[in-house]
């Protein structure tokens, strides 16, 4: 992936401000992803708390809610949803859905 100057500067600033290394990113041909380990480094450095909640869990999809807040600043929070879906496997290929994935049992 080729970044423009602004994107490169923003990524450099993110790296320097949080002590990230090249091991904390995954560079795909079309995009750059900060890995889970990188996200955890940023969370610790910036004092961020993120919680996840399963909203709905079905055999072919799950709805997750993530709530993020900066510790000590309760007024600032971010909420987002993610909906990963199992890809329908073609013959002779494996499904992308983890075989051991299970919905949590309500308490």
N, CA and C atoms as a LAMMPS dump frame, in Angstrom:
ITEM: TIMESTEP
0
ITEM: NUMBER OF ATOMS
321
ITEM: BOX BOUNDS ff ff ff
-5.0000000000000000e+02 5.0000000000000000e+02
-5.0000000000000000e+02 5.0000000000000000e+02
-5.0000000000000000e+02 5.0000000000000000e+02
ITEM: ATOMS id mol type element x y z
1 1 1 N 0.844 -1.174 0
2 1 2 C 0 0 0
3 1 3 C 0.885 1.23 0
4 2 1 N 0.532 2.185 -0.809
5 2 2 C 1.292 3.425 -0.868
6 2 3 C 0.518 4.512 -0.117
7 3 1 N 1.143 5.068 0.915
8 3 2 C 0.523 6.124 1.711
9 3 3 C 0.918 7.478 1.158
10 4 1 N -0.028 8.433 1.235
11 4 2 C 0.352 9.796 0.855
12 4 3 C 1.088 10.442 2.033
13 5 1 N 1.612 11.642 1.833
14 5 2 C 2.422 12.311 2.867
15 5 3 C 1.651 12.526 4.168
16 6 1 N 0.391 12.922 4.077
17 6 2 C -0.417 13.153 5.276
18 6 3 C -0.612 11.856 6.045
19 7 1 N -0.952 10.776 5.343
20 7 2 C -1.148 9.484 5.989
21 7 3 C 0.147 8.989 6.632
22 8 1 N 1.259 9.173 5.937
23 8 2 C 2.556 8.759 6.469
24 8 3 C 2.891 9.537 7.743
25 9 1 N 2.606 10.852 7.741
26 9 2 C 2.881 11.691 8.915
27 9 3 C 2.002 11.278 10.096
28 10 1 N 0.724 10.976 9.834
29 10 2 C -0.183 10.548 10.901
30 10 3 C 0.256 9.21 11.482
31 11 1 N 0.656 8.284 10.629
32 11 2 C 1.117 6.989 11.1
33 11 3 C 2.413 7.126 11.9
34 12 1 N 3.323 7.966 11.437
35 12 2 C 4.577 8.215 12.154
36 12 3 C 4.291 8.81 13.535
37 13 1 N 3.36 9.767 13.592
38 13 2 C 2.997 10.389 14.869
39 13 3 C 2.398 9.35 15.823
40 14 1 N 1.535 8.478 15.311
41 14 2 C 0.934 7.418 16.113
42 14 3 C 2.024 6.491 16.666
43 15 1 N 2.978 6.118 15.812
44 15 2 C 4.078 5.254 16.231
45 15 3 C 4.904 5.906 17.327
46 16 1 N 5.324 7.141 17.101
47 16 2 C 6.202 7.824 18.049
48 16 3 C 5.512 8.112 19.374
49 17 1 N 4.255 8.545 19.322
50 17 2 C 3.527 8.9 20.543
51 17 3 C 3.251 7.69 21.425
52 18 1 N 3.199 6.499 20.816
53 18 2 C 2.81 5.311 21.575
54 18 3 C 3.879 4.229 21.645
55 19 1 N 5.042 4.496 21.089
56 19 2 C 6.127 3.521 21.16
57 19 3 C 5.875 2.258 20.354
58 20 1 N 5.196 2.376 19.225
59 20 2 C 4.916 1.216 18.382
60 20 3 C 6.13 0.853 17.528
61 21 1 N 6.185 -0.402 17.128
62 21 2 C 7.231 -0.878 16.228
63 21 3 C 6.573 -1.468 14.984
64 22 1 N 7.399 -1.891 14.029
65 22 2 C 6.852 -2.505 12.813
66 22 3 C 6.112 -3.796 13.118
67 23 1 N 6.415 -4.418 14.251
68 23 2 C 5.704 -5.637 14.654
69 23 3 C 4.253 -5.36 15.041
70 24 1 N 3.903 -4.106 15.241
71 24 2 C 2.556 -3.74 15.658
72 24 3 C 1.629 -3.412 14.496
73 25 1 N 2.068 -3.62 13.272
74 25 2 C 1.193 -3.376 12.122
75 25 3 C 1.206 -4.562 11.178
76 26 1 N 0.159 -4.651 10.405
77 26 2 C 0.068 -5.608 9.309
78 26 3 C -0.175 -4.779 8.06
79 27 1 N 0.764 -4.828 7.152
80 27 2 C 0.645 -4.041 5.918
81 27 3 C 0.167 -4.951 4.792
82 28 1 N -1.063 -4.746 4.383
83 28 2 C -1.65 -5.462 3.261
84 28 3 C -1.376 -4.65 2.01
85 29 1 N -1.621 -5.217 0.876
86 29 2 C -1.413 -4.497 -0.383
87 29 3 C -2.282 -3.247 -0.479
88 30 1 N -3.475 -3.286 0.13
89 30 2 C -4.429 -2.18 -0.012
90 30 3 C -4.653 -1.37 1.263
91 31 1 N -4.147 -1.827 2.403
92 31 2 C -4.403 -1.114 3.654
93 31 3 C -3.367 -1.492 4.704
94 32 1 N -3.349 -0.713 5.784
95 32 2 C -2.472 -0.996 6.924
96 32 3 C -3.353 -1.176 8.146
97 33 1 N -3.098 -2.233 8.91
98 33 2 C -3.876 -2.517 10.115
99 33 3 C -2.934 -2.502 11.315
100 34 1 N -3.344 -1.839 12.381
101 34 2 C -2.62 -1.934 13.642
102 34 3 C -3.077 -3.245 14.282
103 35 1 N -2.137 -4.108 14.643
104 35 2 C -2.47 -5.421 15.197
105 35 3 C -3.082 -5.291 16.594
106 36 1 N -3.624 -6.391 17.067
107 36 2 C -4.211 -6.407 18.409
108 36 3 C -3.155 -6.016 19.453
109 37 1 N -1.929 -6.516 19.285
110 37 2 C -0.849 -6.152 20.218
111 37 3 C -0.585 -4.65 20.166
112 38 1 N -0.615 -4.074 18.977
113 38 2 C -0.426 -2.629 18.831
114 38 3 C -1.544 -1.846 19.479
115 39 1 N -2.772 -2.328 19.312
116 39 2 C -3.934 -1.677 19.939
117 39 3 C -3.776 -1.696 21.459
118 40 1 N -3.317 -2.82 22
119 40 2 C -3.139 -2.912 23.446
120 40 3 C -2.051 -1.961 23.946
121 41 1 N -0.994 -1.777 23.164
122 41 2 C 0.055 -0.813 23.525
123 41 3 C -0.53 0.598 23.553
124 42 1 N -1.318 0.948 22.539
125 42 2 C -1.944 2.277 22.477
126 42 3 C -2.896 2.463 23.655
127 43 1 N -3.715 1.447 23.946
128 43 2 C -4.655 1.537 25.063
129 43 3 C -3.913 1.818 26.373
130 44 1 N -2.848 1.077 26.626
131 44 2 C -2.096 1.256 27.876
132 44 3 C -1.439 2.634 27.927
133 45 1 N -0.82 3.041 26.839
134 45 2 C -0.101 4.326 26.796
135 45 3 C -1.056 5.517 26.95
136 46 1 N -2.23 5.425 26.336
137 46 2 C -3.184 6.541 26.333
138 46 3 C -4.218 6.46 27.452
139 47 1 N -4.183 5.406 28.257
140 47 2 C -5.159 5.266 29.345
141 47 3 C -6.565 5.037 28.826
142 48 1 N -6.695 4.145 27.854
143 48 2 C -7.994 3.853 27.253
144 48 3 C -8.53 2.54 27.796
145 49 1 N -9.834 2.501 28.019
146 49 2 C -10.508 1.296 28.485
147 49 3 C -11.528 0.908 27.43
148 50 1 N -11.45 -0.319 26.931
149 50 2 C -12.386 -0.791 25.914
150 50 3 C -13.048 -2.061 26.425
151 51 1 N -14.365 -2.091 26.354
152 51 2 C -15.103 -3.288 26.737
153 51 3 C -15.895 -3.771 25.532
154 52 1 N -16.121 -5.083 25.482
155 52 2 C -16.847 -5.691 24.383
156 52 3 C -18.067 -6.417 24.923
157 53 1 N -19.135 -6.377 24.153
158 53 2 C -20.365 -7.043 24.545
159 53 3 C -20.929 -7.772 23.331
160 54 1 N -21.336 -9.035 23.53
161 54 2 C -22.013 -9.769 22.468
162 54 3 C -23.472 -9.336 22.499
163 55 1 N -23.934 -8.709 21.425
164 55 2 C -25.316 -8.235 21.341
165 55 3 C -26.218 -9.347 20.834
166 56 1 N -25.752 -10.068 19.808
167 56 2 C -26.524 -11.165 19.244
168 56 3 C -25.555 -12.186 18.687
169 57 1 N -25.865 -13.451 18.897
170 57 2 C -24.984 -14.503 18.412
171 57 3 C -25.828 -15.587 17.764
172 58 1 N -25.607 -15.81 16.498
173 58 2 C -26.326 -16.819 15.712
174 58 3 C -25.291 -17.74 15.072
175 59 1 N -25.719 -18.858 14.518
176 59 2 C -24.758 -19.769 13.896
177 59 3 C -23.94 -19.144 12.765
178 60 1 N -24.512 -18.196 12.025
179 60 2 C -23.804 -17.63 10.883
180 60 3 C -23.31 -16.204 11.076
181 61 1 N -23.609 -15.577 12.187
182 61 2 C -23.096 -14.23 12.425
183 61 3 C -23.18 -13.878 13.901
184 62 1 N -22.467 -12.827 14.255
185 62 2 C -22.484 -12.326 15.62
186 62 3 C -22.444 -10.804 15.548
187 63 1 N -23.129 -10.136 16.461
188 63 2 C -23.082 -8.678 16.562
189 63 3 C -22.36 -8.344 17.862
190 64 1 N -21.274 -7.58 17.742
191 64 2 C -20.475 -7.185 18.9
192 64 3 C -20.563 -5.67 19.071
193 65 1 N -20.607 -5.232 20.322
194 65 2 C -20.563 -3.805 20.631
195 65 3 C -19.281 -3.538 21.398
196 66 1 N -18.565 -2.511 20.986
197 66 2 C -17.358 -2.099 21.695
198 66 3 C -17.598 -0.694 22.248
199 67 1 N -17.245 -0.499 23.494
200 67 2 C -17.378 0.8 24.144
201 67 3 C -16.001 1.209 24.642
202 68 1 N -15.535 2.35 24.176
203 68 2 C -14.221 2.845 24.572
204 68 3 C -14.348 4.163 25.321
205 69 1 N -13.492 4.321 26.324
206 69 2 C -13.473 5.585 27.068
207 69 3 C -12.057 5.833 27.555
208 70 1 N -11.748 7.096 27.76
209 70 2 C -10.449 7.474 28.312
210 70 3 C -10.598 7.522 29.826
211 71 1 N -9.745 6.791 30.517
212 71 2 C -9.817 6.725 31.972
213 71 3 C -9.65 8.131 32.548
214 72 1 N -10.588 8.511 33.425
215 72 2 C -10.55 9.833 34.035
216 72 3 C -11.32 10.887 33.253
217 73 1 N -11.838 10.528 32.101
218 73 2 C -12.598 11.472 31.268
219 73 3 C -13.869 10.768 30.794
220 74 1 N -14.801 10.593 31.721
221 74 2 C -16.022 9.836 31.447
222 74 3 C -16.92 10.488 30.391
223 75 1 N -16.739 11.775 30.16
224 75 2 C -17.579 12.476 29.184
225 75 3 C -17.242 12.058 27.75
226 76 1 N -16.011 11.606 27.534
227 76 2 C -15.595 11.208 26.187
228 76 3 C -15.65 9.7 26.062
229 77 1 N -16.558 9.223 25.232
230 77 2 C -16.661 7.8 24.995
231 77 3 C -17.006 7.54 23.536
232 78 1 N -16.633 6.39 23.08
233 78 2 C -16.886 5.984 21.712
234 78 3 C -17.552 4.622 21.748
235 79 1 N -18.59 4.478 20.958
236 79 2 C -19.3 3.213 20.884
237 79 3 C -19.394 2.81 19.422
238 80 1 N -19.118 1.548 19.135
239 80 2 C -19.202 1.081 17.757
240 80 3 C -19.659 -0.369 17.743
241 81 1 N -20.134 -0.811 16.603
242 81 2 C -20.618 -2.172 16.442
243 81 3 C -19.851 -2.868 15.329
244 82 1 N -19.684 -4.159 15.459
245 82 2 C -19.057 -4.967 14.417
246 82 3 C -19.905 -6.191 14.158
247 83 1 N -19.988 -6.579 12.896
248 83 2 C -20.793 -7.731 12.52
249 83 3 C -19.97 -8.658 11.623
250 84 1 N -19.126 -9.493 12.227
251 84 2 C -18.427 -10.468 11.391
252 84 3 C -19.395 -11.554 10.964
253 85 1 N -19.312 -11.946 9.72
254 85 2 C -20.179 -13.008 9.207
255 85 3 C -19.327 -14.161 8.728
256 86 1 N -19.86 -15.345 8.897
257 86 2 C -19.158 -16.51 8.388
258 86 3 C -19.281 -16.499 6.871
259 87 1 N -18.163 -16.711 6.233
260 87 2 C -18.19 -16.802 4.778
261 87 3 C -18.666 -18.196 4.396
262 88 1 N -19.489 -18.25 3.371
263 88 2 C -19.961 -19.54 2.903
264 88 3 C -18.804 -20.238 2.198
265 89 1 N -18.454 -21.384 2.69
266 89 2 C -17.322 -22.108 2.126
267 89 3 C -17.701 -22.722 0.781
268 90 1 N -16.808 -22.565 -0.159
269 90 2 C -16.987 -23.225 -1.443
270 90 3 C -16.581 -24.677 -1.278
271 91 1 N -17.024 -25.545 -2.167
272 91 2 C -16.614 -26.95 -2.06
273 91 3 C -15.09 -27.06 -2.001
274 92 1 N -14.612 -27.946 -1.163
275 92 2 C -13.185 -28.225 -0.997
276 92 3 C -12.398 -27.068 -0.387
277 93 1 N -13.059 -26.128 0.275
278 93 2 C -12.372 -25.053 0.986
279 93 3 C -12.914 -25.008 2.402
280 94 1 N -12.179 -24.413 3.286
281 94 2 C -12.645 -24.332 4.67
282 94 3 C -13.345 -23.002 4.908
283 95 1 N -14.256 -23.014 5.841
284 95 2 C -14.958 -21.799 6.231
285 95 3 C -14.002 -20.918 7.017
286 96 1 N -14.193 -19.619 6.976
287 96 2 C -13.357 -18.684 7.724
288 96 3 C -13.812 -18.569 9.182
289 97 1 N -14.974 -19.074 9.526
290 97 2 C -15.501 -18.996 10.886
291 97 3 C -14.732 -19.977 11.762
292 98 1 N -14.238 -19.55 12.917
293 98 2 C -13.495 -20.483 13.775
294 98 3 C -14.355 -21.691 14.134
295 99 1 N -13.791 -22.855 14.017
296 99 2 C -14.547 -24.083 14.282
297 99 3 C -14.97 -24.19 15.744
298 100 1 N -14.202 -23.611 16.641
299 100 2 C -14.527 -23.724 18.066
300 100 3 C -15.28 -22.492 18.593
301 101 1 N -15.738 -21.612 17.699
302 101 2 C -16.454 -20.409 18.141
303 101 3 C -17.796 -20.794 18.75
304 102 1 N -18.096 -20.246 19.873
305 102 2 C -19.352 -20.511 20.564
306 102 3 C -19.915 -19.209 21.101
307 103 1 N -21.213 -19.102 21.088
308 103 2 C -21.861 -17.94 21.694
309 103 3 C -21.778 -18.088 23.218
310 104 1 N -21.577 -16.973 23.912
311 104 2 C -21.535 -17.061 25.37
312 104 3 C -22.902 -17.465 25.923
313 105 1 N -22.891 -18.232 26.984
314 105 2 C -24.127 -18.647 27.624
315 105 3 C -24.599 -17.526 28.537
316 106 1 N -25.855 -17.058 28.358
317 106 2 C -26.341 -15.973 29.229
318 106 3 C -26.34 -16.419 30.686
319 107 1 N -25.977 -15.506 31.575
320 107 2 C -25.948 -15.862 33
321 107 3 C -27.218 -15.452 33.697
